[in-house]
Amino acid sequence: MDALDKEGQSSNMPVIAQFLLLFFYVGYILFGLNADANINAIKANKGLPTQDNKILWIILGLVFPVALIALVQNEINKLA
């Protein structure tokens, strides 16, 4: 989370708040939304096309949070 926030600089909340909210169910939704904003900011800085995955992140945050984390990590790996 910290590396994504530093690189994207498009987060709505501090990293520690995001981490603490992961212990509650709503935290996964907020994590997905912040990750989407940061990933799109990084892609825009690199000149890559951006995608709006907010709906996907919200649904995965509610239904299957582990898949949300895996997909966010996959996007980060693609950018690296």
matplotlib code that plots the C-alpha trace (Angstrom):
import matplotlib.pyplot as plt

x = [0.0, 2.8, 4.7, 1.5, 0.6, 4.1, 4.3, 0.7, 0.3, -3.5, -4.7, -7.6, -6.3, -3.1, -1.7, -2.1, -5.8, -6.2, -4.4, -6.5, -9.7, -8.7, -9.7, -13.2, -15.1, -15.5, -11.7, -11.4, -13.7, -11.7, -8.5, -9.7, -10.8, -7.5, -5.6, -7.5, -6.8, -3.1, -2.7, -4.4, -2.2, 0.9, -0.3, -1.0, 2.5, 4.0, 1.8, -0.1, -3.9, -5.9, -8.9, -11.7, -12.1, -13.9, -17.0, -14.9, -13.0, -16.2, -17.8, -14.6, -14.2, -17.7, -17.7, -14.1, -11.5, -8.6, -9.2, -9.2, -5.8, -4.5, -5.7, -4.3, -1.0, -1.2, -1.7, 1.3, 3.5, 2.5, 3.6, 6.9]
y = [0.0, 2.4, 1.9, 2.3, 5.5, 7.0, 6.2, 7.1, 10.0, 9.8, 8.4, 9.7, 8.6, 7.7, 4.2, 3.4, 4.3, 2.0, -0.8, -0.5, -0.4, -3.8, -5.4, -4.2, -5.3, -1.8, -1.4, -3.7, -1.5, 1.6, -0.2, -1.1, 2.4, 3.9, 1.3, 2.0, 5.7, 5.1, 2.5, 4.8, 7.7, 5.6, 4.4, 8.0, 9.1, 6.3, 7.0, 3.8, 3.6, 3.6, 1.5, 2.3, -0.8, 0.8, -1.4, -4.6, -3.6, -2.8, -6.1, -8.1, -6.1, -7.2, -10.8, -12.0, -9.7, -12.1, -11.9, -8.1, -8.1, -10.6, -8.6, -5.3, -7.1, -8.4, -4.8, -3.6, -6.5, -5.5, -1.9, -2.9]
z = [0.0, 0.9, -2.4, -4.4, -2.5, -3.0, -6.7, -7.6, -5.2, -5.7, -2.4, -0.4, 3.0, 4.8, 4.5, 8.2, 8.0, 4.9, 6.8, 9.9, 7.9, 6.4, 9.7, 9.0, 5.9, 4.4, 4.3, 1.3, -0.7, 0.2, -0.5, -3.9, -4.7, -3.6, -5.5, -8.6, -8.3, -7.7, -10.5, -13.0, -11.9, -12.4, -15.8, -16.8, -15.7, -17.8, -20.8, -20.6, -21.2, -18.0, -17.0, -14.6, -12.5, -9.5, -9.9, -10.1, -7.0, -5.1, -6.0, -5.1, -1.9, -0.8, -2.1, -2.3, -0.8, -1.4, -5.1, -4.8, -3.2, -5.8, -8.7, -7.3, -6.8, -10.4, -11.7, -9.6, -11.0, -14.6, -13.9, -12.4]

ax = plt.figure().add_subplot(projection="3d")
ax.plot(x, y, z, "-o")
ax.set_aspect("equal")
plt.show()
